[in-house]
Amino acid sequence: MPMAAWRNGERMTGATATLLLDSRCELGEGVLWCERRQQLYWVDILACKLWCYDPANGHTHDWTLPQPLACIGLGDDGRLLLGLAKGLYAANIDAHAEASTLPLLKLVDVEPGDAMTRINDGRADRSGGFVFGTKSEHPDGRRAGRFYQYTATHGLRELALPPSAIPNSICFDAAGTRMYFCDSVDPRILSCRYDAERATAGDVEVFVELEAEGASPDGSIVDAEGALWNAQWGAGRVVRYLPDGRIDRIARVAAPQPSCVALRGDTLFITSARVGLPAHVLAAQPASGGVFAHHVGRVLARGEDRVRLP
């Protein structure tokens, strides 16, 4: 049956995203659109790969990294910021466009003395910084992860936010003074006050509670109208929430584990994952791990946020 929501008392049926790339990623994540290059980038965390897709010619390319790669950011000088397991790095992808690996410039180590955490979700803020979280790798799932801001001026600064098991959903309002985030083990998205200059965060409150059974909040993005799109792992859908938390629309995905989203004009890109899915689910939904596209009806992409790199 089609998923549905309610808006202004009317039943709203979600459209279905279409498969764009059958990339079969184990854990596709961290997707973003580069306006300058007119290319799409995303990662496969478990395969330690950075992917690129050029819609002008249909060409895809991937680079293999030395550690799991969880998140990426567009640098102000054209390089990419890469969030590997235990550090942030910069890479000149244009100089190595046809290579299979990428030379890396280390920007900063992240929790180097803790073997039981790794970098997870991250996104550029509105002021040239990069905010990300570290994921707990403890078998008991304890909330050992933290949230950080990186800037070229100040380096790494921890944000005073609650410890997390699986930090996700990091994104910012248009002014850059409100941050959204979550711990994916809890079925809710939080928001807080955010000061990029001082690297402070506070006044945490619940933005939305997920109502779909089995849904976990994963990657999010805020569009040009201030609405938040959230990929909901375990529910096979992406939900658009208005700034007041009301559901505006739902995009269904033919993969039970959608993981992250990005916007280009009127198109929403959605990554997904295959990891942990039993054989019968993969047989029923073989596109799991692919990248999906969903036309949102009008241009909702906002300007690029870029990280100032040293």
Disulfide bonds with the S-S distance in Angstrom:
none
